[in-house]
Amino acid sequence: MSGSEVGDGEGRSEHVVRAAIILEIPEPLAGEVRSVQDRYAYGQGAPLPVHITLAGSNGLGELELYDGAGAIFPILDAIARASAPVAASFGPTLRFPGTDTFALTLMDENPVAAVHRAIAESGLRFGPTPFPFKPHCTLTSGTRRTDDEVADLLATRIRGTFVLDVLSVYAMSPPMPLLHRASLTSAAQR
């Protein structure tokens, strides 16, 4: 795993890996999203599946995994066991204000927000982020778009329902390996 070293003020250092926590979007809708991402050269070569970020970019910063952090994955496993799979569908595309980031929204954000809230309240350590939590699936980011591309992106609709039931943790440093995976399995709230 890649990461960085942080000191504790007494000459000792810990190895830190920064990670994202995501909900993976399943096929066939993941393929439809990926085709839009590919058209706009977003995420090409990145190992992350099509997803909704729970921690790492908005609402919660990156999960900070320190040496000896063996309790982190059992905490996430417990959250996954207590969380029901989320039946979801995409809403309209939005452009985040003042950015060139375009994303699909969710018709009902509440079930995903509940999983995010459980992670936020778990006591795990996260880095800072300036952005509030907004469940979304990014279509493209960071590249200035023409007016025609903006119109095309904002008109993008991906229809159909899907179930979010795979919670994954990926290191944020290349090659961005999968670190952990858990299934949402609670029968409550289905």
NORCOR-V987219 format. One line per field, one symbol per residue. psi: psi as a letter, one per 40 degrees, with the letter a starting at -180 (. if undefined). burial: + if it has 16 or more other ideal C-beta (glycine too) atoms within 10 Angstrom, else -. Layout:
psi: ???
burial: ???
This chain:
psi: iiaihiieefeiiihhhhiihihhhiiedddddddddddefhehehehihihhdhddidiaihhhihefeeddddddddddehiihhiiiaiiihhheifhhihiidhedddddddddddeeeihiiiiehihhhihhdiiehhiiddddddddehhhiiiihhehhihhieihefihdiiihheieie.
burial: --+----------+-++++++++++---++-+++-++--+-++----++++++++++++++++++---+--+---++-++--++++-+-++-+++-----++++-+--+-+++-++-+++---+-+------+++++++++-------+--++--+-+---+-+++++++++---+--++-+-+------
